[in-house]
Amino acid sequence: MRGALDPIIRHALALLLGSGASACAASGPAADRSAPTGEAATSSTRAPALPAATVGPTSDVALSTDVVARANAARRAAGVRALATDARLSDAARLHAQQMARAGRLAHVLPETALPTPRDRLAAVAYAWTTYAENVAWNHPDARRAMDGWLASAGHRANLLSREFTHSGAAVARAANGEPYWVQLFARPR
């Protein structure tokens, strides 16, 4: 279960080893919370390489919409209220997906970028939150497989099915070689 950490603000990352996905959650202005697995993510851990052509002709906007729809289907199946889509969360997700694609790294925190942390990205889109979580994934060929990977991980699944969140946004961006980077944000506004 997620629990409050000490007052020193920090991000604890969880990683589903071998899937290229990781989860992060935070709550409140003074304390972050982590996903339950507690394993530190490394930016070099990635899913097996897939040819860029497997992503298909579907637009990145349609893929992002599909992620939120699939998350809501999973929530309904679990008896949890669906999330409303928030354009600012989608924008923050897009900012991070693009940063990861440019850097060629899967991580919640990219210190060398303009918006290194989830909090920075949420502030950049003027989203005032009481709690948030972020799921990221790399190189899944479509939204279904990205969602399947997240649902197979305890930490990501906890983010997806949490009753704490009321809104979501998602994005996918491609690296120069075509590999997709996926982000889904979950939040409750202030």
Backbone as a ProteinNet text record, in pm:
[ID]
protein_1_A
[PRIMARY]
MRGALDPIIRHALALLLGSGASACAASGPAADRSAPTGEAATSSTRAPALPAATVGPTSDVALSTDVVARANAARRAAGVRALATDARLSDAARLHAQQMARAGRLAHVLPETALPTPRDRLAAVAYAWTTYAENVAWNHPDARRAMDGWLASAGHRANLLSREFTHSGAAVARAANGEPYWVQLFARPR
[TERTIARY]
83.3	0	87.6	36	109.2	97.4	206.7	204.3	286.2	260	331.7	477.8	565.6	708.3	742.4	868.2	909.4	890.7	898.1	867.5	967.4	1079.4	1173.8	1116.8	1093.2	1028.2	1122.1	1070.2	1147.1	1052.9	1099.9	1021.6	1078.2	991.7	1029.8	969.8	1049.5	1005	984.8	887	864.9	881.2	938	962.2	919.1	840.5	807.9	924.1	1008.7	1129.3	1095	1160.1	1143.7	1028.5	940.1	827.6	850.5	947.2	968.5	867.7	804.7	706.1	745.8	713.6	735.4	625.5	606.4	496.5	548.6	480.5	517.6	390.3	382.1	264.5	307.7	227.7	255.5	124.8	134.1	15	55	-27.7	-8.6	111	110.8	219.1	349.4	348	470.5	525.5	450.1	497.1	461	555.6	529.9	494	430.3	402.5	452.2	485.3	541.4	449.7	470.3	398.2	449.1	369.4	399.4	518.5	564.7	673	804.2	827.1	943.7	1075.8	1075.9	1200.7	1239.1	1365.1	1411.5	1418.2	1367.2	1373.2	1507.4	1557.2	1677.4	1641.2	1702.4	1666.3	1710.4	1794.2	1841.1	1753	1658	1571	1464.1	1454.4	1361.5	1295.7	1185.2	1116.9	1199	1176.9	1245.8	1215.8	1315.2	1299.1	1192.6	1108.7	1006.4	1027.4	1003.8	1018.4	920.3	963.6	878.5	752.3	756.9	641.9	526	552	443.7	349.9	390.5	306.2	185.7	199.9	88.8	59.1	-40.6	-69.7	-155.6	-203.1	-289.8	-217.4	-288.7	-226.9	-194.3	-95.6	-58.1	-172.2	-252.7	-367.6	-468.7	-496	-589	-533.9	-404.1	-342.7	-358.3	-337.8	-351.2	-494.1	-589.5	-730.9	-762.9	-704.7	-725.6	-672	-560.1	-504.7	-606.1	-662.2	-758.8	-884.3	-930.3	-1048.3	-1022	-904.7	-871	-857.8	-801.2	-792.1	-932.6	-1022.2	-1159.1	-1232.5	-1207	-1267.1	-1219.3	-1089.8	-1035	-1095.6	-1113.4	-1173.2	-1318.3	-1394	-1534.2	-1540.9	-1453.5	-1452.1	-1419.7	-1344.8	-1308.1	-1407.5	-1514	-1613.2	-1569.8	-1478.5	-1427	-1477	-1514.2	-1565.3	-1461.5	-1510.5	-1424.1	-1360.7	-1247.3	-1174.8	-1219.7	-1233.1	-1259.7	-1126.9	-1129.7	-1008.1	-986.2	-864.6	-828.2	-719.3	-745.4	-650.6	-516.3	-515.9	-388.1	-305.5	-371.2	-297.2	-242.9	-321.4	-272.8	-153.6	-159.5	-46.8	77.6	61.3	175.8	232.1	144.3	188.8	266	216.2	282.7	421.5	431.9	562.4	663.5	620.5	714.4	742.8	640.4	663	763.7	750.3	844.1	984.2	993.2	1126.4	1194.1	1118.4	1176.7	1217.2	1133.6	1164.9	1292.1	1306.5	1429	1551.8	1535.8	1648.1	1676.3	1577.5	1594.2	1602.2	1529.1	1533.6	1395.8	1369	1245.9	1274.6	1210.1	1229.7	1121.1	1088.2	995.6	1067.8	1194.5	1273.6	1388.3	1394.1	1502	1571.1	1674.8	1736.8	1789.8	1825.5	1885.2	1782	1653.5	1548.9	1492.7	1415.5	1355.6	1253.9	1183.4	1080.6	1111.7	1208	1260.3	1166.6	1073.3	990	841.9	761.6	617.3	560	605.7	557.5	589.3	708.2	744.8	650.8	618.7	532.2	389	340.9	207	201.5	307.1	312.1	316.4	386.7	399.3	264.6	172.7	40.1	-64.8	-19.1	-104.9	-211	-169.4	-261.3	-235.5	-332.3	-323.3	-381.4	-301.5	-338.9	-336.8	-411.8	-400.2	-326.4	-336.4	-264.2	-247.7	-140.1	-119.6	-36.5	-38.3	47.8	79.4	189.3	233.5	277.4	225.3	273.5	346.6	461.5	536.3	572.4	586	623.7	699.9	771.9	854.5	836	820.3	826.2	714.8	601.2	485.1	425.1	388	346.5	210.4	126.6	-5.3	-56.2	-168.9	-225.2	-267	-318	-360.6	-243.8	-130.9	-16.2	45.2	45	92.9	4.3	-127.6	-221	-207.5	-192.6	-173.3	-49.9	58	179.9	156.8	88.1	60.4	-31.6	-132.5	-225.6	-159.9	-54.1	17.3	113.8	133.9	225.7	145.9	177.7	102.3	101.8	216.2	224	144.7	156.6	83.6	-65.8	-100	-241.2	-302.5	-227.1	-276	-305	-216.7	-241.4	-366.9	-377.4	-490.3	-624.8	-628.2	-754.8	-780.1	-692	-705.9	-831.9	-904.1	-1022.5	-983.1	-855.9	-808.6	-814.7	-803.6	-792.3	-927.5	-948.7	-1073.2	-1051.2	-926.9	-896.1	-772.2	-761.6	-647	-615.2	-494	-449.8	-338.2	-322.1	-220.9	-159.7	-42.4	25.2	124.7	159.2	265	348.4	478.6	569.2	671.8	724.1	819.4	960.7	1055	1195.9	1225.8	1342.1	1382	1375.3	1399	1394.5	1253.4	1152.5	1014.5	964.1	1049.8	1007.7	916.2	800.1	705.6	735	715.1	722.6	582.8	529.5	392.7	390.8	295.6	276.4	127.6	86.3	-49	-38.5	-104.2	-111.6	-250.2	-254.3	-377.7	-371	-483.7	-480.1	-617.5	-614.3	-733.9	-697	-777.9	-744.8	-766.8	-699.3	-715	-845.4
-118.3	0	124.5	228.1	353.2	414.8	472.9	540.9	666.7	759.3	886.7	862.1	934.9	929.3	1044.2	1051.1	1159.8	1293.8	1406	1535.9	1582	1518	1554.6	1505.7	1599.1	1563	1476.3	1360.3	1270.5	1182.5	1130.8	1039	899	805.8	665.1	604.2	535.8	479.7	329.7	279.4	135	92.3	-23.6	-69.4	-213.9	-235.6	-372.1	-421	-504.1	-546.7	-621	-579.9	-645.8	-595.6	-510.1	-464.1	-325	-252.7	-116.7	-21.1	-53.3	35.4	66.9	186.9	220	310.8	313.5	389.5	480	591.6	687.2	753	782	849.4	952.8	1057.5	1160.5	1210.8	1267.4	1322.9	1439	1539.6	1654.1	1737.9	1864.2	1953.1	1926	1856.9	1840.8	1700	1603.4	1465	1389.9	1314.4	1227	1089.7	1010.7	871.8	787.4	664.2	578.4	461.3	402.8	281.5	168.9	65.7	-32.9	-123.3	-140.1	-235.5	-185.8	-54.5	3.7	-23.4	-82.4	-104.7	21.5	56.6	176.8	150.2	244.5	232.2	280.7	216.5	264.5	300.5	406.1	453.5	357.2	261.8	170.2	45.8	25.1	-91.6	-65.5	-153.1	-132.8	-262.5	-248.1	-364.2	-417.2	-540.2	-592.2	-503.5	-482.8	-395.6	-450.9	-362.1	-396.6	-309.9	-361.1	-277.8	-161.8	-43.6	74.7	53.3	-26.1	-48.4	-114.7	-182.1	-247.8	-148	-22.5	78.1	106.6	98.3	115.2	259.8	280.4	413.5	499	445	519.5	643.1	755.7	880.2	872.2	950.2	953.4	1006	1098	1148.3	1035.9	957.8	845	741.4	716.2	621.8	670.7	800.2	858.2	846	872.7	859.1	714.4	621.3	479.1	438.1	495.7	463.7	498.3	618.6	660.2	572.9	542	455.9	317.5	263.5	131.4	135.6	244.2	259.5	263.1	336.6	345.2	212	136	2.7	-86.6	-79.5	-158.9	-113.6	16.5	69.1	22.5	31.5	-13.5	-162.3	-242.1	-386.1	-414.2	-324.8	-340.3	-270.2	-212.4	-144.1	-6.4	56.3	188.4	289.7	406.9	512.6	550.2	576.2	616	752.1	775.7	901.9	997.9	1123.8	1226	1261.1	1284	1325.4	1474.1	1510.6	1650.4	1688	1790.5	1832.3	1873	1933.7	1973.7	1851.1	1747.2	1624.2	1560	1564.4	1512.6	1594.1	1726.3	1811.7	1779.7	1761.5	1727	1590.7	1495.6	1362.8	1374.6	1456	1476.7	1537.6	1637.3	1698.4	1591.8	1502.6	1401.3	1294	1251.7	1151.7	1206.3	1333.3	1394.7	1404.6	1440.5	1447.3	1311	1206.8	1072.3	1028.6	1058.2	1019.4	1088.2	1217.1	1289.7	1236.1	1205.8	1155.9	1008.1	936.4	793.3	717	766.8	705.9	700.2	592.2	574.3	611.6	716.8	760	859.8	863.8	966.6	1099.1	1093.2	1213.7	1214.4	1320.5	1339.5	1471.5	1468.5	1591.7	1684.8	1631	1712.3	1783.4	1767.1	1826.3	1954	2026.5	2151.6	2129	2017.6	1985.5	1847.7	1840.2	1710.3	1622.2	1679.5	1597.8	1608	1511.7	1523.6	1654.8	1697.4	1824.5	1941.6	1940.8	2047.4	2049.3	1930.8	1921.7	1963.2	1924.7	1966.6	2117.9	2175	2320.6	2391.3	2334	2395.8	2406.2	2316	2320.5	2379.3	2437	2504.2	2410.8	2288	2192.6	2192	2237.8	2236.5	2103.9	2025.1	1889.3	1870.1	1770.7	1725.9	1592.2	1514.9	1388.8	1357	1287.5	1246.4	1119.3	1054.1	939	938.8	877.2	871.6	730	676.3	549.7	582.2	521.6	538	400.8	393.7	268.2	300.2	202.5	220.6	104.6	138.9	47.2	-56.6	-30.4	-115.9	-72.1	-162.9	-125.2	-56.9	-72.6	-9.4	12.2	84.2	118.5	-6	-105.5	-228.1	-293.4	-303.3	-370.2	-285.2	-152.8	-65.6	-84.9	-85.3	-103.1	-241.8	-344.7	-480.6	-486.8	-421.1	-418.3	-350	-237.6	-166.5	-246.9	-310.6	-388.7	-513.1	-561.4	-678.9	-644.5	-517.3	-470.9	-418.5	-463.7	-422.6	-270.6	-206.5	-61.6	16.5	-24.5	44.7	20.5	-102.7	-138.6	-57.6	-41	39	182.3	239.7	374.3	375.5	278.9	272.3	257.7	181.4	150.3	229.4	322.3	398.7	485.3	479.5	563.9	707.4	730.8	865.8	959	903.4	986.3	1004.3	1123.5	1155.8	1193.3	1224.9	1271.6	1201.6	1200.6	1137.6	1208.1	1188.3	1232.5	1140.4	1122.1	1030.2	1084.4	1032.9	1073.2	965.9	968.4	884.7	974.1	955.2	1027.4	927.4	953.9	860.7	918.4	830.9	866	875.8	927.1	941.9	808.8	697.9	566.2	506.6	583	538	467.1	440.3	370	460.2	407.2	488.4	490.9	608.5	629.7	669.3	597.6	613.9	677.1	767.7	828.3	838	798.5	827.3	889.4	1004.5	1074.5	1055.1	1041.4	1030.5	1138.9	1205.5	1311.5	1340.2	1411.3	1475.2	1622.2	1709.3	1852.4	1909.4	2020.2	2090.2	2164.6
0	0	0	-62.6	-59.8	78.1	126.3	254.8	248.5	337.9	338.8	374.3	307.8	337.5	430.7	473.9	560.1	489.4	560.7	501.7	396.5	385.6	280.5	149.2	58.4	-68.5	-150.5	-191.7	-277.1	-356.4	-462.8	-543.5	-528.1	-494.1	-493.4	-619.6	-695.3	-822.8	-810.7	-881.9	-888.3	-1032.7	-1054.6	-1190.8	-1207.6	-1307.6	-1344.3	-1429.5	-1372.9	-1442.2	-1569.3	-1675.9	-1803.5	-1887.6	-1833.3	-1914	-1968	-1915.2	-1958.9	-1900.1	-1789.7	-1729.9	-1587.1	-1542.7	-1403.2	-1354.1	-1223.1	-1163.8	-1054.4	-1037.3	-935	-886.2	-757.6	-703.8	-601.4	-585.1	-485.8	-427.9	-309.6	-248.2	-160.2	-161.7	-73.8	-110.3	-72.8	-110.8	-37.8	77.2	153.3	154.2	107.1	114.7	-11.4	-62.8	-176.7	-125	-210.9	-178.7	-293.3	-265.6	-369.3	-397.8	-514.4	-550.1	-461.5	-438.7	-336.2	-361.1	-483.5	-504.3	-448.5	-450.2	-387.5	-457.1	-573.9	-644.2	-719.4	-713.7	-782.4	-932.1	-1009.4	-1155.1	-1204.8	-1306.7	-1371.8	-1514	-1563.8	-1697	-1805.9	-1772.8	-1876.2	-1889.7	-1798.4	-1806.7	-1911.5	-2009.1	-2119.6	-2160.4	-2230.2	-2286.8	-2403.5	-2442.9	-2560.3	-2681.5	-2764.3	-2881.4	-2974.9	-3022.3	-3119.9	-3241.9	-3359.8	-3478.6	-3474.4	-3515.1	-3512.9	-3594.5	-3698.2	-3785.2	-3711.8	-3597.7	-3526	-3458.8	-3447	-3384.6	-3472.6	-3601.3	-3693.9	-3726.1	-3810.2	-3860.5	-3768.7	-3654.9	-3565	-3512.8	-3508.1	-3462.1	-3313.6	-3272.1	-3131	-3044.6	-3096.9	-3021.8	-3000	-3103.4	-3089.9	-2992.1	-2995.4	-2902.3	-2758.9	-2736.8	-2602.6	-2552.4	-2639.2	-2603.9	-2570.1	-2644.9	-2621.4	-2483.8	-2440.3	-2308.4	-2199.7	-2204.4	-2102	-2109	-2229.4	-2243.8	-2184.8	-2207.7	-2153.3	-2001.3	-1948.9	-1803.1	-1743.2	-1807.2	-1755.5	-1766.5	-1870.3	-1881.8	-1767.9	-1735.7	-1625.4	-1492.5	-1476.8	-1353.5	-1339.6	-1447.3	-1441.5	-1407.2	-1466.6	-1438.9	-1292.5	-1229	-1088.3	-995.3	-1052.1	-970.3	-923.2	-998.3	-962.2	-1064.2	-1016.9	-1104.2	-1211.1	-1330.8	-1442.9	-1415.3	-1477.3	-1466.5	-1576.1	-1541.9	-1642.4	-1709.3	-1838.2	-1909.3	-1884	-1852.5	-1830.4	-1930.3	-2010.5	-2114.4	-2055.9	-1936.1	-1875.8	-1836.8	-1787.7	-1756.1	-1883.1	-1990.5	-2119	-2167.6	-2149.5	-2189.3	-2107.1	-1975.4	-1890.2	-1928.9	-1958.3	-2002.9	-2134.1	-2225.8	-2354.9	-2335.8	-2246.3	-2219.5	-2177.1	-2088.3	-2039.8	-2143.6	-2216.2	-2322	-2423.1	-2459.5	-2554.1	-2495.4	-2367	-2303.3	-2301.6	-2264.7	-2261.6	-2402.1	-2501.8	-2639.7	-2687.5	-2656.1	-2696.2	-2623.8	-2494.2	-2414.4	-2441.3	-2495.4	-2516.7	-2386	-2284.4	-2150.2	-2088.8	-2019.2	-1943.9	-1798.8	-1749.6	-1610.7	-1573.8	-1445.7	-1397.8	-1381.6	-1346.6	-1324.2	-1424.5	-1503.4	-1601.4	-1567.7	-1482.2	-1432.8	-1541.8	-1656.1	-1761.7	-1849	-1820.5	-1903.9	-1841.8	-1920.4	-1874.1	-1762.7	-1766.5	-1666.4	-1608.7	-1516.5	-1474.4	-1392.7	-1317.6	-1229	-1266.8	-1221.6	-1246.4	-1192.1	-1076.9	-1020.2	-1112.6	-1172.1	-1266.1	-1386.2	-1436.7	-1554.1	-1520.5	-1402.6	-1361.1	-1340.4	-1284.3	-1267	-1402.2	-1498.4	-1631.4	-1702	-1670.4	-1733.7	-1639.2	-1528.2	-1429.5	-1371.8	-1338.5	-1276.1	-1125.7	-1048	-902	-852.6	-783.5	-746.2	-595.4	-550.1	-411.5	-406.1	-513.3	-525.3	-673.6	-707.5	-846.1	-849.6	-963.1	-989.4	-1137.8	-1171.8	-1311.3	-1344.5	-1451.9	-1507.5	-1637.1	-1657	-1781.6	-1836.2	-1967.3	-2032.4	-2159.9	-2207.9	-2326.8	-2424	-2548.1	-2661.6	-2668.4	-2604.7	-2629	-2762.3	-2850	-2984.9	-2994.8	-2890.6	-2896.4	-2754.5	-2744.6	-2613.6	-2536	-2605.2	-2537	-2464.7	-2532	-2469.4	-2359.3	-2376.1	-2267.9	-2144.8	-2165.7	-2053.7	-1993.2	-2075.5	-2023.6	-1933.7	-1975.4	-1894.4	-1760.2	-1763.3	-1638.4	-1547.3	-1603.9	-1522	-1462.5	-1524.7	-1473.8	-1360	-1335	-1230.2	-1111.8	-992.8	-873.3	-855.4	-871.5	-851.7	-954.3	-1080	-1186.8	-1175	-1143.6	-1126.3	-1012.1	-903.5	-790.8	-835.5	-917.6	-970.9	-1057.4	-1147.5	-1240.3	-1169.2	-1062.6	-997.6	-869.4	-837.1	-713.5	-714.6	-604.5	-586.9	-553.2	-522.5	-490.2	-610.8	-730.3	-850.3	-918	-972	-1041	-1186.9	-1223.2	-1358.2	-1412.6	-1544.7	-1609.2	-1740	-1783.9	-1915.1	-1958.4	-2087.1	-2137.1	-2264.8	-2296.1	-2419.1	-2459.2	-2586.7	-2640.8	-2731.8	-2727.1	-2817.4	-2866.8	-2983.7	-3044.5	-3048.8	-3020.5	-3035.4	-3185	-3218.8	-3359.2	-3434.4	-3364.2	-3428.2	-3430.8	-3385.2	-3389.6	-3265.3	-3169.2	-3048.3	-2964.3	-2921.5	-2844.4	-2694.1	-2635.6	-2491.1	-2445.7	-2347.7	-2300.3	-2162.1	-2138.9	-2006	-1979.1	-1858.4	-1812.3	-1674.4	-1659.5	-1531.9	-1472.5	-1341.1	-1265.6	-1158.9	-1131	-1030.8	-973.8	-865.1	-808.6	-796.2	-856.6	-850.6	-711.6	-686.8	-560.5	-561.8
[MASK]
++++++++++++++++++++++++++++++++++++++++++++++++++++++++++++++++++++++++++++++++++++++++++++++++++++++++++++++++++++++++++++++++++++++++++++++++++++++++++++++++++++++++++++++++++++++++++++++

